[in-house]
Amino acid sequence: MGNVNDETTGPACIGPDADLRLADLRGTSLRDRDLRRAVLDHADLSGADLSGADLREASLQGTTLREATLRGTLLGHARMALADLRDADISDARAPGADMRMTDFQRVNARMALLEFADLRSANVRGADLSGACLQHADLALATITNANIAEAILDRARFWGADLRLSYLTHASATGAVFDCADLGVARLQFADLQGASLRDAVLSSADLTGANLHRANCTGTLWTDARILDTQGVPPGVTGTRP
Protein backbone atom coordinates (compact mmCIF):
# COMPACT_ATOMS: atom_id res chain seq x y z
CA MET A 1 0.00 0.00 0.00
CA GLY A 2 2.86 2.41 0.81
CA ASN A 3 2.36 5.96 2.05
CA VAL A 4 -1.28 7.03 2.31
CA ASN A 5 -0.72 10.71 2.99
CA ASP A 6 -2.01 12.10 -0.31
CA GLU A 7 -5.31 13.62 -1.46
CA THR A 8 -6.90 10.45 -2.81
CA THR A 9 -5.79 7.86 -0.30
CA GLY A 10 -4.96 9.98 2.75
CA PRO A 11 -6.41 9.65 6.25
CA ALA A 12 -9.67 11.37 5.28
CA CYS A 13 -10.44 8.48 2.91
CA ILE A 14 -9.80 5.76 5.47
CA GLY A 15 -12.96 4.01 6.64
CA PRO A 16 -14.68 0.66 7.17
CA ASP A 17 -13.29 -2.31 5.22
CA ALA A 18 -10.29 -0.25 4.04
CA ASP A 19 -7.31 -2.23 2.77
CA LEU A 20 -4.27 -0.62 4.41
CA ARG A 21 -1.83 -3.50 4.43
CA LEU A 22 1.79 -2.29 4.71
CA ALA A 23 0.58 1.34 4.89
CA ASP A 24 2.80 4.01 6.41
CA LEU A 25 0.55 5.76 8.94
CA ARG A 26 3.18 6.89 11.39
CA GLY A 27 1.94 9.75 13.55
CA THR A 28 -1.42 9.87 11.76
CA SER A 29 -4.52 11.02 13.65
CA LEU A 30 -7.40 8.59 13.24
CA ARG A 31 -9.32 9.65 16.32
CA ASP A 32 -12.91 8.41 16.46
CA ARG A 33 -12.58 6.96 12.95
CA ASP A 34 -14.81 4.06 11.88
CA LEU A 35 -12.32 1.36 10.85
CA ARG A 36 -14.46 -1.70 11.35
CA ARG A 37 -13.12 -4.74 9.47
CA ALA A 38 -10.22 -2.68 8.06
CA VAL A 39 -7.10 -4.63 7.08
CA LEU A 40 -3.98 -3.05 8.56
CA ASP A 41 -1.69 -6.07 8.53
CA HIS A 42 1.99 -5.09 8.82
CA ALA A 43 1.12 -1.39 8.61
CA ASP A 44 3.22 1.11 10.57
CA LEU A 45 1.08 3.10 13.02
CA SER A 46 3.91 4.14 15.33
CA GLY A 47 2.86 7.18 17.33
CA ALA A 48 -0.56 7.28 15.65
CA ASP A 49 -3.64 8.50 17.53
CA LEU A 50 -6.49 5.98 17.36
CA SER A 51 -8.31 7.18 20.46
CA GLY A 52 -12.00 6.31 20.30
CA ALA A 53 -11.63 4.64 16.90
CA ASP A 54 -13.79 1.65 16.02
CA LEU A 55 -11.52 -1.24 15.01
CA ARG A 56 -13.90 -4.06 15.76
CA GLU A 57 -13.13 -7.16 13.67
CA ALA A 58 -10.22 -5.31 12.06
CA SER A 59 -7.02 -7.14 11.15
CA LEU A 60 -3.81 -5.75 12.64
CA GLN A 61 -1.61 -8.83 12.38
CA GLY A 62 2.05 -7.93 12.61
CA THR A 63 1.12 -4.23 12.77
CA THR A 64 3.50 -1.77 14.43
CA LEU A 65 1.71 0.36 17.05
CA ARG A 66 4.68 1.48 19.12
CA GLU A 67 3.86 4.51 21.28
CA ALA A 68 0.45 4.71 19.60
CA THR A 69 -2.56 6.06 21.50
CA LEU A 70 -5.63 3.80 21.59
CA ARG A 71 -7.47 5.22 24.59
CA GLY A 72 -11.06 4.01 24.56
CA THR A 73 -10.55 2.30 21.18
CA LEU A 74 -12.98 -0.48 20.24
CA LEU A 75 -11.03 -3.63 19.36
CA GLY A 76 -13.63 -6.34 19.87
CA HIS A 77 -12.61 -9.54 18.03
CA ALA A 78 -9.77 -7.72 16.28
CA ARG A 79 -6.97 -9.93 14.92
CA MET A 80 -3.75 -8.60 16.39
CA ALA A 81 -1.39 -11.58 16.50
CA LEU A 82 2.29 -10.56 16.50
CA ALA A 83 1.45 -6.84 16.70
CA ASP A 84 4.01 -4.53 18.33
CA LEU A 85 2.37 -2.31 20.97
CA ARG A 86 5.43 -1.45 23.02
CA ASP A 87 4.90 1.72 25.07
CA ALA A 88 1.41 2.19 23.59
CA ASP A 89 -1.56 3.57 25.54
CA ILE A 90 -4.62 1.30 25.36
CA SER A 91 -6.19 2.46 28.61
CA ASP A 92 -9.97 2.05 28.64
CA ALA A 93 -9.83 0.20 25.31
CA ARG A 94 -12.51 -2.42 24.71
CA ALA A 95 -11.10 -5.61 23.17
CA PRO A 96 -13.34 -8.56 24.11
CA GLY A 97 -12.42 -11.71 22.24
CA ALA A 98 -9.45 -10.09 20.48
CA ASP A 99 -6.73 -12.34 19.09
CA MET A 100 -3.51 -10.99 20.63
CA ARG A 101 -1.34 -14.07 20.49
CA MET A 102 2.40 -13.36 20.68
CA THR A 103 1.71 -9.63 20.78
CA ASP A 104 4.41 -7.39 22.28
CA PHE A 105 2.77 -5.46 25.14
CA GLN A 106 5.94 -4.37 26.90
CA ARG A 107 5.36 -1.29 29.06
CA VAL A 108 1.85 -0.82 27.66
CA ASN A 109 -0.58 1.35 29.59
CA ALA A 110 -3.68 -0.85 29.69
CA ARG A 111 -5.28 0.56 32.82
CA MET A 112 -9.00 -0.22 33.01
CA ALA A 113 -8.91 -1.95 29.59
CA LEU A 114 -11.54 -4.59 28.86
CA LEU A 115 -9.83 -7.74 27.59
CA GLU A 116 -12.29 -10.45 28.58
CA PHE A 117 -12.05 -13.63 26.50
CA ALA A 118 -8.99 -12.15 24.73
CA ASP A 119 -6.34 -14.59 23.49
CA LEU A 120 -2.96 -13.44 24.82
CA ARG A 121 -1.12 -16.73 24.64
CA SER A 122 2.67 -16.28 24.54
CA ALA A 123 2.28 -12.48 24.63
CA ASN A 124 5.06 -10.35 26.10
CA VAL A 125 3.44 -8.22 28.81
CA ARG A 126 6.66 -7.38 30.66
CA GLY A 127 6.42 -4.15 32.66
CA ALA A 128 2.87 -3.38 31.47
CA ASP A 129 0.26 -1.58 33.57
CA LEU A 130 -2.97 -3.61 33.63
CA SER A 131 -4.24 -2.22 36.90
CA GLY A 132 -8.02 -2.35 37.10
CA ALA A 133 -8.26 -4.12 33.73
CA CYS A 134 -10.85 -6.83 33.08
CA LEU A 135 -9.30 -10.09 31.88
CA GLN A 136 -12.12 -12.47 32.74
CA HIS A 137 -11.78 -15.74 30.82
CA ALA A 138 -8.73 -14.38 28.96
CA ASP A 139 -6.04 -16.87 27.91
CA LEU A 140 -2.50 -15.84 28.91
CA ALA A 141 -0.91 -19.29 28.76
CA LEU A 142 2.89 -19.11 28.42
CA ALA A 143 2.78 -15.31 28.49
CA THR A 144 5.66 -13.30 29.95
CA ILE A 145 4.13 -10.97 32.55
CA THR A 146 7.16 -10.15 34.69
CA ASN A 147 7.23 -6.94 36.71
CA ALA A 148 3.73 -6.05 35.51
CA ASN A 149 1.11 -4.15 37.48
CA ILE A 150 -2.12 -6.18 37.59
CA ALA A 151 -3.36 -4.71 40.86
CA GLU A 152 -7.15 -4.66 41.33
CA ALA A 153 -7.62 -6.35 37.97
CA ILE A 154 -10.48 -8.79 37.32
CA LEU A 155 -8.89 -12.12 36.40
CA ASP A 156 -11.75 -14.48 37.20
CA ARG A 157 -11.41 -17.77 35.29
CA ALA A 158 -8.49 -16.40 33.28
CA ARG A 159 -5.85 -18.92 32.19
CA PHE A 160 -2.20 -18.34 33.14
CA TRP A 161 -0.90 -21.86 32.46
CA GLY A 162 2.91 -21.80 32.40
CA ALA A 163 3.00 -17.99 32.48
CA ASP A 164 5.93 -16.07 33.97
CA LEU A 165 4.52 -13.67 36.57
CA ARG A 166 7.65 -13.10 38.62
CA LEU A 167 7.84 -9.76 40.42
CA SER A 168 4.34 -8.81 39.26
CA TYR A 169 1.81 -6.96 41.40
CA LEU A 170 -1.58 -8.65 41.80
CA THR A 171 -2.63 -6.90 45.00
CA HIS A 172 -6.41 -6.88 45.51
CA ALA A 173 -6.88 -8.69 42.18
CA SER A 174 -9.92 -10.93 41.77
CA ALA A 175 -8.78 -14.27 40.33
CA THR A 176 -11.53 -16.67 41.39
CA GLY A 177 -11.39 -19.88 39.41
CA ALA A 178 -8.29 -18.71 37.51
CA VAL A 179 -5.74 -21.27 36.32
CA PHE A 180 -2.12 -20.71 37.35
CA ASP A 181 -0.95 -24.29 36.80
CA CYS A 182 2.84 -24.45 36.25
CA ALA A 183 3.04 -20.64 36.44
CA ASP A 184 5.98 -18.88 38.09
CA LEU A 185 4.75 -16.36 40.68
CA GLY A 186 8.07 -16.04 42.43
CA VAL A 187 8.39 -12.79 44.42
CA ALA A 188 4.95 -11.73 43.13
CA ARG A 189 2.81 -9.43 45.29
CA LEU A 190 -0.55 -11.09 45.92
CA GLN A 191 -1.63 -9.22 49.02
CA PHE A 192 -5.39 -9.47 49.55
CA ALA A 193 -5.88 -11.17 46.18
CA ASP A 194 -9.02 -13.32 45.86
CA LEU A 195 -7.87 -16.73 44.63
CA GLN A 196 -10.89 -18.74 45.72
CA GLY A 197 -11.28 -21.87 43.63
CA ALA A 198 -8.15 -21.07 41.61
CA SER A 199 -5.84 -23.82 40.37
CA LEU A 200 -2.19 -23.47 41.38
CA ARG A 201 -1.01 -26.97 40.59
CA ASP A 202 2.78 -27.12 40.32
CA ALA A 203 2.95 -23.32 40.47
CA VAL A 204 5.92 -21.53 42.03
CA LEU A 205 5.11 -19.12 44.88
CA SER A 206 8.63 -18.84 46.25
CA SER A 207 9.07 -15.57 48.18
CA ALA A 208 5.63 -14.39 47.00
CA ASP A 209 3.65 -12.19 49.38
CA LEU A 210 0.15 -13.59 49.99
CA THR A 211 -0.66 -11.49 53.04
CA GLY A 212 -4.43 -11.40 53.46
CA ALA A 213 -5.05 -13.41 50.27
CA ASN A 214 -7.99 -15.83 50.03
CA LEU A 215 -7.12 -19.36 48.86
CA HIS A 216 -10.30 -21.17 49.92
CA ARG A 217 -11.00 -24.19 47.66
CA ALA A 218 -7.85 -23.48 45.62
CA ASN A 219 -6.03 -26.49 44.19
CA CYS A 220 -2.46 -26.21 45.46
CA THR A 221 -1.23 -29.69 44.54
CA GLY A 222 2.52 -29.56 43.96
CA THR A 223 2.73 -25.81 44.64
CA LEU A 224 6.16 -24.58 45.76
CA TRP A 225 5.84 -22.30 48.82
CA THR A 226 9.49 -21.68 49.73
CA ASP A 227 9.71 -18.48 51.82
CA ALA A 228 6.22 -17.38 50.73
CA ARG A 229 4.68 -14.81 53.10
CA ILE A 230 1.31 -16.13 54.35
CA LEU A 231 0.40 -13.74 57.13
CA ASP A 232 -3.41 -13.78 57.61
CA THR A 233 -3.75 -15.77 54.39
CA GLN A 234 -7.01 -17.72 54.24
CA GLY A 235 -7.32 -21.31 53.00
CA VAL A 236 -3.62 -22.20 53.14
CA PRO A 237 -3.27 -26.00 52.74
CA PRO A 238 -2.39 -27.97 55.90
CA GLY A 239 1.33 -28.36 56.45
CA VAL A 240 2.32 -25.23 54.53
CA THR A 241 4.43 -22.97 56.71
CA GLY A 242 5.94 -20.36 54.42
CA THR A 243 7.04 -17.24 56.28
CA ARG A 244 4.90 -16.16 59.20
CA PRO A 245 6.29 -13.13 61.03
NORGI-V941184 format. One record per residue. N is the residue number from 1. RES is the residue in one small letter. SS is DSSP state (2 for helix, 1 for strand, 0 for the rest). D_FIRST is the distance of its C-alpha to the first C-alpha in whole Angstrom. Layout:
# NORGI-V941184
N,RES,SS,D_FIRST ; N,RES,SS,D_FIRST
This chain:
# NORGI-V941184
1,m,0,0 ; 2,g,0,4 ; 3,n,1,7 ; 4,v,0,8 ; 5,n,0,11 ; 6,d,0,12 ; 7,e,0,15 ; 8,t,0,13 ; 9,t,0,10 ; 10,g,0,11 ; 11,p,2,13 ; 12,a,2,16 ; 13,c,2,14 ; 14,i,0,13 ; 15,g,0,15 ; 16,p,0,16 ; 17,d,0,14 ; 18,a,0,11 ; 19,d,1,8 ; 20,l,0,6 ; 21,r,0,6 ; 22,l,0,6 ; 23,a,0,5 ; 24,d,1,8 ; 25,l,0,11 ; 26,r,0,14 ; 27,g,0,17 ; 28,t,0,15 ; 29,s,1,18 ; 30,l,0,17 ; 31,r,0,21 ; 32,d,0,23 ; 33,r,0,19 ; 34,d,1,19 ; 35,l,0,16 ; 36,r,0,18 ; 37,r,0,17 ; 38,a,0,13 ; 39,v,1,11 ; 40,l,0,10 ; 41,d,0,11 ; 42,h,0,10 ; 43,a,0,9 ; 44,d,1,11 ; 45,l,0,13 ; 46,s,0,16 ; 47,g,0,19 ; 48,a,0,17 ; 49,d,1,20 ; 50,l,0,19 ; 51,s,0,23 ; 52,g,0,24 ; 53,a,0,21 ; 54,d,1,21 ; 55,l,0,19 ; 56,r,0,21 ; 57,e,0,20 ; 58,a,0,17 ; 59,s,1,15 ; 60,l,0,14 ; 61,q,0,15 ; 62,g,0,15 ; 63,t,0,14 ; 64,t,1,15 ; 65,l,0,17 ; 66,r,0,20 ; 67,e,0,22 ; 68,a,0,20 ; 69,t,1,22 ; 70,l,0,23 ; 71,r,0,26 ; 72,g,0,27 ; 73,t,0,24 ; 74,l,1,24 ; 75,l,0,23 ; 76,g,0,25 ; 77,h,0,24 ; 78,a,0,21 ; 79,r,1,19 ; 80,m,0,19 ; 81,a,0,20 ; 82,l,0,20 ; 83,a,0,18 ; 84,d,1,19 ; 85,l,0,21 ; 86,r,0,24 ; 87,d,0,26 ; 88,a,0,24 ; 89,d,1,26 ; 90,i,0,26 ; 91,s,0,29 ; 92,d,0,30 ; 93,a,0,27 ; 94,r,1,28 ; 95,a,0,26 ; 96,p,0,29 ; 97,g,0,28 ; 98,a,0,25 ; 99,d,1,24 ; 100,m,0,24 ; 101,r,0,25 ; 102,m,0,25 ; 103,t,0,23 ; 104,d,1,24 ; 105,f,0,26 ; 106,q,0,28 ; 107,r,0,30 ; 108,v,0,28 ; 109,n,1,30 ; 110,a,0,30 ; 111,r,0,33 ; 112,m,0,34 ; 113,a,0,31 ; 114,l,1,31 ; 115,l,0,30 ; 116,e,0,33 ; 117,f,0,32 ; 118,a,0,29 ; 119,d,1,28 ; 120,l,0,28 ; 121,r,0,30 ; 122,s,0,30 ; 123,a,0,28 ; 124,n,1,29 ; 125,v,0,30 ; 126,r,0,32 ; 127,g,0,34 ; 128,a,0,32 ; 129,d,1,34 ; 130,l,0,34 ; 131,s,0,37 ; 132,g,0,38 ; 133,a,0,35 ; 134,c,1,35 ; 135,l,0,35 ; 136,q,0,37 ; 137,h,0,37 ; 138,a,0,33 ; 139,d,1,33 ; 140,l,0,33 ; 141,a,0,35 ; 142,l,0,34 ; 143,a,0,32 ; 144,t,1,33 ; 145,i,0,35 ; 146,t,0,37 ; 147,n,0,38 ; 148,a,0,36 ; 149,n,1,38 ; 150,i,0,38 ; 151,a,0,41 ; 152,e,0,42 ; 153,a,0,39 ; 154,i,1,40 ; 155,l,0,39 ; 156,d,0,42 ; 157,r,0,41 ; 158,a,0,38 ; 159,r,1,38 ; 160,f,0,38 ; 161,w,0,39 ; 162,g,0,39 ; 163,a,0,37 ; 164,d,1,38 ; 165,l,0,39 ; 166,r,0,41 ; 167,l,0,42 ; 168,s,0,40 ; 169,y,1,42 ; 170,l,0,43 ; 171,t,0,46 ; 172,h,0,46 ; 173,a,0,44 ; 174,s,1,44 ; 175,a,0,44 ; 176,t,0,46 ; 177,g,0,46 ; 178,a,0,43 ; 179,v,1,42 ; 180,f,0,43 ; 181,d,0,44 ; 182,c,0,44 ; 183,a,0,42 ; 184,d,1,43 ; 185,l,0,44 ; 186,g,0,46 ; 187,v,0,47 ; 188,a,0,45 ; 189,r,1,46 ; 190,l,0,47 ; 191,q,0,50 ; 192,f,0,51 ; 193,a,0,48 ; 194,d,1,49 ; 195,l,0,48 ; 196,q,0,51 ; 197,g,0,50 ; 198,a,0,47 ; 199,s,1,47 ; 200,l,0,48 ; 201,r,0,49 ; 202,d,0,49 ; 203,a,0,47 ; 204,v,1,48 ; 205,l,0,49 ; 206,s,0,51 ; 207,s,0,51 ; 208,a,0,49 ; 209,d,1,51 ; 210,l,0,52 ; 211,t,0,54 ; 212,g,0,55 ; 213,a,0,52 ; 214,n,1,53 ; 215,l,0,53 ; 216,h,0,55 ; 217,r,0,55 ; 218,a,0,52 ; 219,n,1,52 ; 220,c,0,53 ; 221,t,0,54 ; 222,g,0,53 ; 223,t,0,52 ; 224,l,1,52 ; 225,w,0,54 ; 226,t,0,55 ; 227,d,0,56 ; 228,a,0,54 ; 229,r,1,55 ; 230,i,0,57 ; 231,l,0,59 ; 232,d,0,59 ; 233,t,0,57 ; 234,q,1,57 ; 235,g,0,58 ; 236,v,0,58 ; 237,p,0,59 ; 238,p,0,63 ; 239,g,0,63 ; 240,v,0,60 ; 241,t,0,61 ; 242,g,0,58 ; 243,t,1,59 ; 244,r,0,62 ; 245,p,0,63
